[in-house]
Amino acid sequence: MAKRLTADDRKSTLANQQADIFQPLAQQGDFAELCSALYERELQQLSQVDDMPVAALQRRLASLPHYIRHAAHGCLNAAKQSPLKLDVQNASWQAPQPTKVPSSGTSAEKQVSWFSKHAALGLVVPVLYRTPEFTTIMLDSIDRVDTDKQRLRLNYRGWLDFAGQGEHAEDTLLKPNKRIMTAACCGHQWNHKGRINPRTLMLRELLLVATLDWKKFQMALRIAH
């Protein structure tokens, strides 16, 4: 009969899993700095969540080492061919921020035509997120395509039609281009006065950035669910 784990056993196992992220075959340098920055960020975010059940919090903590290692490896690999600069100390991507929100520079008809041809499961796309206080561009991935109704469902932002309108008024699907994707990867933000400090990308967005093929501009989701 398998030994039943006590509460102390579970805490020890969780601690070992968390510590393991800092011991990837004794690797040092950029990988270690990225992991440290990501871990600090995620724990800070989790510490501010008030209504998360204990079991859910334990699952999040237990899965962090896997996703942080995955994100760190992905960032370092992506940096080899990305036009953006990777800041390993802050786990962020850097590029000059334009004075205004970049646009797709295309008509609604051309956008519908583009998504009709290219929308596919796993494709990473940009979503303009606008509130009265600020505007930014988020990254999300397609998990369902409804060609008949010319719409798609994103993993995080829900349903949007090919023309860009979503079920949330603040969301607008954009046809990707280099300027838009650069802004999304770097967390650029604007308000009514102009540029403001970039936001910190969520871990899921960093994972998506690591999948971008900047040469051909084809985006594919490679995250194991």
C-alpha angles and dihedrals in degrees: 000000000000116000113257112237117237124215089260090052091053092048090050092050091049091048091051091050091051093046091050091071089069094051107059096158089312091297114169136181124044096002093053092046092050092049092048093050093047094046092050091049096048094047090049091052092047091050089060096054109104105182105041113126115241093243091053091048090051091051091050092050093046092052096045097087092056096048095041093051089047092050094046093050090045093051093050092048092046091050089066092070105015121111087217127086118242116222102203095186092059098026092234140122120241133206135140111285117229119231091240136036107274117241133208090241092219138107125255089250092055091047091052089049092050095051091043087060102035109028107117139150111284096016110145112227137176124246122197108224114197129182131164088261103045148350127224140157121242131197121231137160132234116247099170136023124200103191095176092059093034094236140114138203122230124211093240110013099045128217124002130165123238090256088062107257118131140190088259114066093218093058127086122176112225132203102243124245133159095267094049095045092047090054091047094049092049096045093238116183137188138189133189090288096050134255121019131180114297118256124238112257118237117244092253089056092051088052089053093048088057090061097056119116102205095184097060094015093229115145123204131176112235100169115123111230 
